[in-house]
Amino acid sequence: MSDDNTIPGIDPSVPPSGEGCVECLAGEGQGWWFHLRRCAACGHVGCCDSSPSQHAAAHARSAGHPFLASFEPGEDWYWNTETEQFYEGPPLAAPTAHPTTQPAPGPAGRVPNDWQQRLR
């Protein structure tokens, strides 16, 4: 981290794109997630690498935005998809997690009964 507490690729002012995985909610892929990740550069919310569609990592690769942050309640870590290392960084714009009323896995009503067998 530099002296001014900025990390290239992390923009703390950008809000999340929504309350769930953008692509899953749009009907792309399996349509459900295990956990959510937020792009630290643009706010895109996608599903984690354990989810069937892995939309967050796909976004990071295609957009060239290597830093993902957890979008789970009570978690405040960053993951760099290029170095495969955890990082500490500045707090992101609110909200910093999906609503606690939204289940994980989610979204409610779209998670298959055998979801545990479908995790990666």
N, C-alpha and C positions, 0 to 999 in steps of 0.2 A: 504494500500500500504506500502511496506517495505521501508527502508532507501535508497535502491538502485533503487527505482522506478520500481521494477518488481512486477508483479502479477502472481502467479502460474496459468497457463492456458491461458496466453496471451503471444504470441510470436510476437513482433512487426516487426521482420525481414522477416516473411513469406509473400510472395505476394498472392493476391487472385487467385483462381483457374481459373478464366475467367471473362467474362463480364455479365454472366447471370447464372441462376440456372442450375447447372450441370445436375441434373436429368431431369428437364423439357426440357432442350435442347436435352437430349438423348432420349426423347419420353416417359419418365416414368411419370405416373399420367396424369393429365389434359394437361400438356405441356405448361402452361403459368403461370405467376405470377402477383401478385399485387405489392409487394415490395420485395426487396432483402436484405438478411442478409449474413454476412461473418463470418465464424468461426475464432475466434481470436487465436486459437491454430495452425490450419493447413491451413487456407486460403480458405477452402471449401465455395463456394457461393451457397446458397440455397434460396428458396422462403420463405416468412414470414408466420406467423401463420394465417393471413387473407387470404392467397392464398389457393386454393383448396387442394393442395398436402402437404403443410407444410413441405417441405424437409429440411429446415434449422434446425428446432427443432428436427426432426427425426435424422438428422446427429449428433446433440449435444448429444442426448440420447444414440445413438448406439456407438459413438466414445468416450463418456465420456469427451467431450470438452464442458464445460458449458457456456463459454462466446461467445456470438454472438455480432457482431458490425453491425450497419446499413451500407448498401452498397448503400445508396441513396445520391445523390449530396446534399451537404450542411448540412448533419447530421454527428455527430461525437460521438455518444453514444454507450455504451456497455450494454448488458442485460445478466444477469446470469440466465440461465434456471433452475438451481437448487434452488436458493433463490428467484427467481422472483423479482429481484431488479435491478434498473439501477446502473451503475458504471461509474466512470471516470477512464481513463487509458491512456497509452502512445499512441502516433500516430502510426498507422500501416503503413506498406510498401505500396507504391503507386502501382496502383491507389487505392484510398480510396472509390471510388464509380463507379457505372457503367457509361458508356459514357452518356453525357447529350443528345446525339442524339437518344439514346434508350428510347422509351417511357415507362411510368409506368401507367397502367400495360403493360407487355410485354411478349414475344418479339413481335415486329411488325409483323402483319400478322397471328398471332396464337391466338389472344385474341378473345373470342366469343363476339358477339354483346350484349349478356345478362350478361356480366361479373359481373356487380354490384349485380345481384341476386345470383351469385355463390360464393360470398365472404363468408368467415366463420365469 
